[in-house]
Amino acid sequence: MKKALIIGGGFAGCAAAHQMSQLSGWDITLVESAPFLGGGVKTHWHGGHPFTYGPRHFLTQDDRLFDYLNRLVPMRRCQEHEFVTYIEQDAQFYNFPIHKDDVQRMPECEQIEEELEVAHGAAAARNLEEYWIGSVGRTLYEKMVKGYTEKMWMLPEARMLDDFGWSPKGVALKEGPRACWDSAISAYPVAPNGYDDYFDIATAGTKVLLNTTITDYDLEKKRAKINGDWHAFDLIISTVSPDVLMGPAYGELPFIGREFLKIVLPVEFAFPENVYFVYYAGGEPFTRAVEYKKFTGHKSDSTFIGLEMPSLTNKLYPYPIKTEIAHAQEYFENMPEGIVSIGRAGSYKYIDIDDIIDQAMVMAEQIKGGGLDHPVPIHGDWFRDVAAEMRAANAA
Ligand SMILES: Cc1cc2nc3c(=O)[nH]c(=O)nc-3n(C[C@H](O)[C@H](O)[C@H](O)COP(=O)(O)OP(=O)(O)OC[C@H]3O[C@@H](n4cnc5c(N)ncnc54)[C@H](O)[C@@H]3O)c2cc1C
């Protein structure tokens, strides 16, 4: 039997364990520093209400990924939900993605219409600010995006984000339906404990060590010191930030984190029927309020709201800044053979649950094909290219 070590038991570690367990001949150990699996997607309870840290609904354009998860933990579709943003200067809630119809309700309506007329597009944009101004004009950008972005990333200037090839919702200005994800699958597990059964199913064939943090690594020899003893592996799958795995040889990789505030309200529902969460783009100390019952289907006379406040106390969002991504790339390029780095921190990329399952699938395909004699930073464009090549080869 070959031996694999998985570092971290969040979604990425569990998805990796599941994929590895379906390849024959691997003895798998997963090490998780927390007392539970699932990372931020684990379901917790407050006043009888189930919740995760952040919305964590499953969003994907890829039926294959939805089918995989839905087979293991049945999912409830929630296609209809709309996001809204509170703009305190207007004392108004507007749709997000920005909706064309809302422009009529904005005090600067005429100015915005003029700017939309001449918006030249985002093709030549060099940073997030140019992307948005090119897409929707300066007034809408400053009202709806700039302040929110600076708060969310704790940055003095939103334009510091220059890996801007995405708009968070895939569209800058929407027309037609208000549901945010009308072109994607949006779903949440039916079970009251959310995704938790997935973490157990995925790791059923794996030796799981909770409350365990690896203190020393010898990556060249693929060895790790676990609970005081050195163990050697044939493969190490890391889901932690590469600067944690390798030591900060190429500089510390910055992340932004979140504090989480819990509030139970004495009403059955606080938000309108199709509103599951609200963004706050102004001076409020929080970025988002989520009404969990909308996702979980929990029945109660009260409702539970989670507020997310940007913070430096934990590492949850890698910065979409090219210089930082280049630092991460240095780690990936210098990773010894037989080390795979996946997951949000492990890829140093702002990816979601669906991308993470996809990464684990691609990784397992590579291992099956014997293609792990080269370091495999499953990261960014490289990952997308390999995934596309594999699908094309499989389809042929
Ligand atoms: C607030 C928030 C809201 C989100 N909402 C959504 C959403 O609605 N939909 C969606 O698809 N995605 C969402 N995401 C993204 C998605 O949930 C994450 O990308 C995904 O869960 C990350 O999984 P991971 O395993 O890479 O990381 P994590 O969940 O962070 O797991 C890493 C694990 O490694 C453990 N660990 C860390 N260091 C060590 C160590 N040295 N030794 C052992 N263990 C260690 C940690 O305890 C943790 O359990 C959200 C993310 C955040 C932060």
The ligand as an SDF file (V2000), in Angstrom:
LIG
                    3D

 53 58  0  0  0  0  0  0  0  0999 V2000
  -17.2340   33.5020    5.0180 C   0  0  0  0  0  0  0  0  0  0  0  0
  -17.2130   32.5650    3.8440 C   0  0  0  0  0  0  0  0  0  0  0  0
  -18.3760   32.2750    3.1420 C   0  0  0  0  0  0  0  0  0  0  0  0
  -18.3570   31.4020    2.0650 C   0  0  0  0  0  0  0  0  0  0  0  0
  -19.5040   31.1270    1.3980 N   0  0  0  0  0  0  0  0  0  0  0  0
  -19.4800   30.2560    0.3620 C   0  0  0  0  0  0  0  0  0  0  0  0
  -20.6770   29.9240   -0.3430 C   0  0  0  0  0  0  0  0  0  0  0  0
  -21.7400   30.4470   -0.0420 O   0  0  0  0  0  0  0  0  0  0  0  0
  -20.5990   29.0070   -1.3610 N   0  0  0  0  0  0  0  0  0  0  0  0
  -19.4010   28.4090   -1.7120 C   0  0  0  0  0  0  0  0  0  0  0  0
  -19.3760   27.5690   -2.6320 O   0  0  0  0  0  0  0  0  0  0  0  0
  -18.2690   28.7250   -1.0890 N   0  0  0  0  0  0  0  0  0  0  0  0
  -18.2750   29.6240   -0.0560 C   0  0  0  0  0  0  0  0  0  0  0  0
  -17.1280   29.9220    0.5900 N   0  0  0  0  0  0  0  0  0  0  0  0
  -15.8960   29.2730    0.1270 C   0  0  0  0  0  0  0  0  0  0  0  0
  -15.7650   27.8170    0.5360 C   0  0  0  0  0  0  0  0  0  0  0  0
  -16.5680   27.5210    1.6380 O   0  0  0  0  0  0  0  0  0  0  0  0
  -14.3190   27.5600    0.8430 C   0  0  0  0  0  0  0  0  0  0  0  0
  -13.5680   27.8560   -0.3160 O   0  0  0  0  0  0  0  0  0  0  0  0
  -14.0420   26.1260    1.2370 C   0  0  0  0  0  0  0  0  0  0  0  0
  -14.8830   25.6940    2.2750 O   0  0  0  0  0  0  0  0  0  0  0  0
  -12.5880   26.0260    1.6520 C   0  0  0  0  0  0  0  0  0  0  0  0
  -12.2840   24.7000    2.0000 O   0  0  0  0  0  0  0  0  0  0  0  0
  -10.7840   24.3350    2.3730 P   0  0  0  0  0  0  0  0  0  0  0  0
  -10.7720   22.9410    2.8200 O   0  0  0  0  0  0  0  0  0  0  0  0
   -9.8880   24.7530    1.2730 O   0  0  0  0  0  0  0  0  0  0  0  0
  -10.4360   25.3180    3.5740 O   0  0  0  0  0  0  0  0  0  0  0  0
  -10.9390   25.3390    5.0820 P   0  0  0  0  0  0  0  0  0  0  0  0
  -12.3920   25.1320    5.1910 O   0  0  0  0  0  0  0  0  0  0  0  0
  -10.3440   26.5900    5.6540 O   0  0  0  0  0  0  0  0  0  0  0  0
  -10.2370   24.0680    5.7080 O   0  0  0  0  0  0  0  0  0  0  0  0
   -8.8990   24.0300    6.0700 C   0  0  0  0  0  0  0  0  0  0  0  0
   -8.8230   23.1000    7.2570 C   0  0  0  0  0  0  0  0  0  0  0  0
   -7.4630   22.9100    7.5920 O   0  0  0  0  0  0  0  0  0  0  0  0
   -7.3400   22.9590    8.9970 C   0  0  0  0  0  0  0  0  0  0  0  0
   -5.9600   23.3480    9.2550 N   0  0  0  0  0  0  0  0  0  0  0  0
   -5.3960   24.5670    9.0670 C   0  0  0  0  0  0  0  0  0  0  0  0
   -4.0850   24.5180    9.3580 N   0  0  0  0  0  0  0  0  0  0  0  0
   -3.8270   23.2460    9.7490 C   0  0  0  0  0  0  0  0  0  0  0  0
   -2.6530   22.5660   10.1490 C   0  0  0  0  0  0  0  0  0  0  0  0
   -1.4790   23.1950   10.2020 N   0  0  0  0  0  0  0  0  0  0  0  0
   -2.7390   21.2600   10.4630 N   0  0  0  0  0  0  0  0  0  0  0  0
   -3.9340   20.6070   10.3840 C   0  0  0  0  0  0  0  0  0  0  0  0
   -5.0820   21.2040   10.0070 N   0  0  0  0  0  0  0  0  0  0  0  0
   -5.0150   22.5030    9.6710 C   0  0  0  0  0  0  0  0  0  0  0  0
   -8.3750   23.9630    9.4450 C   0  0  0  0  0  0  0  0  0  0  0  0
   -8.7380   23.7610   10.8030 O   0  0  0  0  0  0  0  0  0  0  0  0
   -9.5240   23.6700    8.4850 C   0  0  0  0  0  0  0  0  0  0  0  0
  -10.4160   22.7170    8.9840 O   0  0  0  0  0  0  0  0  0  0  0  0
  -17.1390   30.8050    1.6600 C   0  0  0  0  0  0  0  0  0  0  0  0
  -15.9500   31.1190    2.3390 C   0  0  0  0  0  0  0  0  0  0  0  0
  -15.9880   31.9830    3.4230 C   0  0  0  0  0  0  0  0  0  0  0  0
  -14.7140   32.2720    4.1470 C   0  0  0  0  0  0  0  0  0  0  0  0
  1  2  1  0
  2  3  1  0
  2 52  2  0
  3  4  2  0
  4  5  1  0
  4 50  1  0
  5  6  2  0
  6  7  1  0
  6 13  1  0
  7  8  2  0
  7  9  1  0
  9 10  1  0
 10 11  2  0
 10 12  1  0
 12 13  2  0
 13 14  1  0
 14 15  1  0
 14 50  1  0
 15 16  1  0
 16 17  1  0
 16 18  1  0
 18 19  1  0
 18 20  1  0
 20 21  1  0
 20 22  1  0
 22 23  1  0
 23 24  1  0
 24 25  2  0
 24 26  1  0
 24 27  1  0
 27 28  1  0
 28 29  2  0
 28 30  1  0
 28 31  1  0
 31 32  1  0
 32 33  1  0
 33 34  1  0
 33 48  1  0
 34 35  1  0
 35 36  1  0
 35 46  1  0
 36 37  1  0
 36 45  1  0
 37 38  2  0
 38 39  1  0
 39 40  1  0
 39 45  2  0
 40 41  1  0
 40 42  2  0
 42 43  1  0
 43 44  2  0
 44 45  1  0
 46 47  1  0
 46 48  1  0
 48 49  1  0
 50 51  2  0
 51 52  1  0
 52 53  1  0
M  END
$$$$
